Amino acid sequence: MTTTPQKPKTDASLIQAGLQLFGRKGFEGTSTRELAAHANTNVASIAYHFGGKAGLRAACVKSVADLIAGLLDAESAPQPPATAEAAQNQIERMVGALVRLVVGTPQAQDMVTFMLRELTDQGDAVDVIYAEFLEPRHRAICDLWAKATGRDPEDEAVKLAIFAMIGQILYFRVAQPLVARRMGWDGIGPDETRRVADLVIANLRDTLERHRHD
């Protein structure tokens, strides 16, 4: 007996449409009619599910934030790490998971494009991205970094190092076609993603070691 694939729920389809179209065209450049057509639904469903286009954009931000937060939480121990080694291991697990998602997952393209577009356009979503996602997650990694190195978590060098680490990962997604061409890869699949993760983690270890001795 064969089963028919279930249709995505309307709200999930609209969020996916929002990630794609807001990322490519911007919030102002995307109409509700386009969003509805892309999600294969009617315009009224945007107001029904999200209260309007702005509500859909907020739901898109939340969907990305929840996905990444869940990913990082899955790599976290129930209790704060007791040793510097345990703290470093947790950071490394988080970085590996982020690389696998951001670099190795095709659907991450829409998420990354959307978030970068929101940050570039400096729209209403920027404050939400910062307050509800970036600042608390960045602070949590700073605390792990401090445990791993003995540095103050609010040290400028610590905060910048974590931004630089995130930037490396994003680059391998944003410039993926150029990276693959220069490397002579047909694309970036599981093997290539693993090599990228190994590189980013090696850079992370070097930076942590340097911070221990600064």
RAZI-V968269 format. One record per helix or strand. SS is the DSSP state (H for helix, E for strand). FROM is the first residue (numbers start at 1). LEN is the number of residues. If there is no record, write none. Layout:
((SS & FROM & LEN) (SS & FROM & LEN))
//
This chain:
((H & 10 & 16) (H & 32 & 7) (H & 44 & 7) (H & 53 & 22) (H & 84 & 19) (H & 108 & 14) (H & 125 & 25) (H & 156 & 19) (H & 176 & 8) (H & 190 & 24))
//
